[in-house]
């Protein structure tokens, strides 16, 4: 078993934090996205989407998509539960993780891909206007997060979950994307201070 990744990328970091919370150790094999190794034939045979990370099981099965990889480890190592504890809790975790993934992380990534100079050769065409348009969407997602966190300690309620992992990675990815976190979002600040000081938060950094 191994995970193919580029450790600095946000989605591999999601998996690394998840594994750290579980106390699971898996060998990692690094590739360089900047050198377009994710588009090489030997990598594409594992994931034709050309994205990291990819989990390679002992039988050769390749599992890509960060949440799918985390789900595999949740099923094989259920303690501590990071996808919820009962039917209601699991549904809320799923809801909040999707909001954080599609409503925040994807939008931050769009800003990075379409405005950062280092992405000019990888994101073709790089459309600055589309990147800039997503800055406002990031702001709206952060406002939503602040409202959710006004009445609960974690993104999905009373317990730490994969929704917090996705949200933390997204907020941290705002720095290289050159997006400032609004100072008035005090609930978000409180949550971020707690999440960023968990030992697992250092995974992949």
ChimeraX attribute file (.defattr): number of C-alpha atoms within 10 A of each C-alpha:
attribute: neighborCount
match mode: 1-to-1
recipient: residues
	/A:1	13
	/A:2	15
	/A:3	23
	/A:4	21
	/A:5	23
	/A:6	22
	/A:7	22
	/A:8	12
	/A:9	16
	/A:10	23
	/A:11	21
	/A:12	24
	/A:13	24
	/A:14	28
	/A:15	28
	/A:16	27
	/A:17	24
	/A:18	27
	/A:19	19
	/A:20	16
	/A:21	22
	/A:22	18
	/A:23	12
	/A:24	11
	/A:25	10
	/A:26	11
	/A:27	9
	/A:28	17
	/A:29	13
	/A:30	14
	/A:31	17
	/A:32	12
	/A:33	16
	/A:34	12
	/A:35	10
	/A:36	12
	/A:37	15
	/A:38	23
	/A:39	16
	/A:40	12
	/A:41	12
	/A:42	10
	/A:43	18
	/A:44	14
	/A:45	12
	/A:46	19
	/A:47	20
	/A:48	13
	/A:49	13
	/A:50	19
	/A:51	21
	/A:52	24
	/A:53	29
	/A:54	25
	/A:55	27
	/A:56	17
	/A:57	12
	/A:58	9
	/A:59	7
	/A:60	10
	/A:61	12
	/A:62	17
	/A:63	17
	/A:64	22
	/A:65	17
	/A:66	22
	/A:67	18
	/A:68	14
	/A:69	20
	/A:70	22
	/A:71	16
	/A:72	13
	/A:73	17
	/A:74	18
	/A:75	11
	/A:76	9
	/A:77	14
	/A:78	14
	/A:79	12
	/A:80	14
	/A:81	18
	/A:82	22
	/A:83	24
	/A:84	20
	/A:85	14
	/A:86	10
	/A:87	8
	/A:88	9
	/A:89	16
	/A:90	17
	/A:91	15
	/A:92	18
	/A:93	24
	/A:94	17
	/A:95	14
	/A:96	24
	/A:97	24
	/A:98	16
	/A:99	19
	/A:100	27
	/A:101	20
	/A:102	13
	/A:103	20
	/A:104	27
	/A:105	26
	/A:106	16
	/A:107	24
	/A:108	28
	/A:109	19
	/A:110	24
	/A:111	27
	/A:112	26
	/A:113	23
	/A:114	24
	/A:115	21
	/A:116	17
	/A:117	10
	/A:118	12
	/A:119	14
	/A:120	14
	/A:121	11
	/A:122	14
	/A:123	15
	/A:124	10
	/A:125	10
	/A:126	18
	/A:127	15
	/A:128	15
	/A:129	11
	/A:130	14
	/A:131	21
	/A:132	15
	/A:133	13
	/A:134	20
	/A:135	21
	/A:136	13
	/A:137	16
	/A:138	25
	/A:139	18
	/A:140	14
	/A:141	19
	/A:142	21
	/A:143	17
	/A:144	15
	/A:145	21
	/A:146	20
	/A:147	15
	/A:148	18
	/A:149	21
	/A:150	15
	/A:151	12
	/A:152	14
	/A:153	16
	/A:154	19
	/A:155	27
	/A:156	25
	/A:157	17
	/A:158	11
	/A:159	17
	/A:160	20
	/A:161	24
	/A:162	27
	/A:163	23
	/A:164	23
	/A:165	26
	/A:166	28
	/A:167	25
	/A:168	21
	/A:169	23
	/A:170	24
	/A:171	21
	/A:172	17
	/A:173	18
	/A:174	21
	/A:175	13
	/A:176	12
	/A:177	20
	/A:178	14
	/A:179	18
	/A:180	12
	/A:181	16
	/A:182	12
	/A:183	8
	/A:184	10
	/A:185	17
	/A:186	14
	/A:187	19
	/A:188	24
	/A:189	16
	/A:190	14
	/A:191	20
	/A:192	17
	/A:193	11
	/A:194	12
	/A:195	18
	/A:196	15
	/A:197	10
	/A:198	11
	/A:199	11
	/A:200	18
	/A:201	20
	/A:202	13
	/A:203	18
	/A:204	16
	/A:205	10
